[in-house]
Amino acid sequence: MDTLFTAGFLSMLQALLRIFAIIVFAGFLVRRQIINKSQIDALSQLTVIVLLPALVFSYTLQYFDPEQLSYWWLLPLLGIALSLLGLVIAFVVFLPHPLTNKNLIAIASMQNAGYLVLPIGKMLYPDDFTAFSLLTFLFILGYNPLLWTLGKYLVISGQTTGKFNYKKIITPPAAANIISLFLVLLGWQNIFPAIIVDSVDFLGQAAIPVATFVLGATLGSISFKSFPPVKDIFRVMTVKYLLLPAVVFWLLQIFDVAKNHPLLADFLIIQAAAAPATALIIQVRAYGGDRQKTGSMMLLAYMLCLIALPFWIALWHKVVS
């Protein structure tokens, strides 16, 4: 086997295994009922309302430089484009009856753009994590509204949703992203005393490990009782880990992104091959839908991600080298 490919594969696999060790531990605590649902919800609320906004706000104010990251405006558009690309591919794969498989289309096309990708960046790019995290925050700025509108509509498969709630789109991390982004663009990033920014930054450092723990606890609550039909599993995994990453791989090669923006190219490969968004499970729990089918498919997707994601990043590094 090619040495470069093997090295890239093992590097990503080791990063993922460190993350999944936390996920498995959190899942174990849930299974043993050492941690209950209310505690998971509390940790999730802490992460979304306090820790992630602190991380986004402090990183943007301290490290975001529009002149150095001249293509920053492209990231929210890429967040939208990648999701729409996944939706189109999934729609085609589920023909001739895509509308009866809306929840599976959501799982196949909506990736875990933050809770999984950020820890991967922390493990795989420790020297460039600041830049990697900024790419992630800007990407999510475009991606998140789609996840909480179209993604929600698809995954609950026609269940009653109640009144439209804008708060599900304008989340605290998104608000922190938008506010800090405008402060930097207006040149006001230094209006806060260093002691405040440092304190917020210190608080934000807890976001990634806690978010990883919440991810594991959420997956740990999924039932192992039954799994979807093999045909459905095959179609979802084909879109998630074969067709979508392959198309993104091809587009990155065509536009020669790695030549001038290697970290961006790696980031997009990771996003394209990332496991499904855990927000989809939260949406099903909150608004209705097939919990068992959605949860079991998600669990299988996360297991396969351990092989698929290292494969694609290793193949990408081999090709661009």
Buried (B, 14 or more C-beta within 10 A) or exposed (E): EEEEBEEBBEBBBEBBEBBBEBBBBBBBBBEEEEBEEEEBBEBBEBBBEBBBBBBBBBBBBBBBEEEEBEBBEBBBBBBBBBBEBBBEBBBEBBEEEBEEBBBBBBBBBBBBBBBBBBBBBBBBBEEBBBBBBBBBBBBBBBBBBBBBEBBBBBBBBEBEBEEEEEEBBBBBBBBBBBBBBEBBEEEEBEEBEEEEBEEBBEBBEBBBBBBBBBBBBBBBBBEEEEBBEEEBBEBBBBBBBBBBBBBBBEBBBEEEBBEEBEBBBBBBBBBBBBBBBBBBBBBBBEBBBBEBBBBBBBBBBBEBBBEBBBBBBBBBBBEBE
